[in-house]
Amino acid sequence: MTALTTPLVADAHQARLGGPDRPVVDVAVGVLIQPNGEFLLTSRPQGKVYAGYWEFPGGKLEAGETVEQALVRELHEELGIHIGQIVRWREEMVDYPHALVRLHFCKVLDWTGALQMREAQSFAWQHLPVTVAPILPGTVPVLQWLAADAGFSDAIY
C-alpha cells in the first residue's frame, strides 16, 4: 500500500470546520472494477456534503471496525451488494472544509447482487476519461492512479 503524502486540500478558500486540530475521519472506499476495466462511480445523495458530486462508493469506519469490515457493510447498505475479495490499495488524506478525511482505497474485483441505489444516488460504469461531473476532489487521485496504471496520458475527467 502506498504511504500517505501531504493532504489534498479541497476548496482551500473555505474555512476548515474544527480548525487545524480536528480529528481524522477514516473512510473505506471501494473501487469496483469489472473484467472489462470499467469502474463504478456513484453520485453523492441529496442532503450530504458535496451532493451530486461523483465518487467511488464507501463510508466511514465505525468504532472497532477494520477497513474491510466497513467496506463490506457500506457497500451492502449503499448498493445492496455482497463483495468478495478486497485488495487494500492506497490511502489519501483529503482536507475538506467540513472534515479531515483519510481515504482507504480498496480494489474490489468480485461481488454478487444487482446494484440497488439505496440512498437515491445515481451510478455510472466509467472508463477513462470519465463522462460524469462534477468529480469529488478525493476521487481525482484514484483517476490519476488508474490512468498511470493504464499508461493513459490524456485528460481523465
C-alpha positions, 0 to 999 in steps of 0.5 A: 500500500502506498504511504500517505503524502501531504493532504489534498486540500479541497476548496482551500478558500473555505474555512476548515470546520474544527480548525487545524486540530480536528480529528481524522475521519477514516473512510473505506472506499471501494473501487469496483472494477469489472473484467472489462476495466470499467469502474463504478462511480456513484453520485453523492445523495441529496442532503450530504456534503458535496451532493451530486458530486461523483465518487467511488462508493464507501463510508466511514469506519465505525468504532472497532471496525477494520477497513474491510469490515466497513467496506463490506457493510457500506457497500451492502447498505449503499448498493445492496451488494455482497463483495468478495475479495478486497485488495487494500490499495492506497490511502489519501488524506483529503482536507475538506472544509467540513472534515479531515478525511483519510481515504482507504482505497480498496480494489474490489474485483468480485461481488454478487447482487444487482446494484440497488441505489439505496440512498437515491444516488445515481451510478455510472460504469466509467472508463477513462476519461470519465463522462460524469461531473462534477468529480469529488476532489478525493476521487481525482487521485484514484483517476490519476492512479488508474490512468498511470496504471493504464499508461493513459496520458490524456485528460481523465475527467 
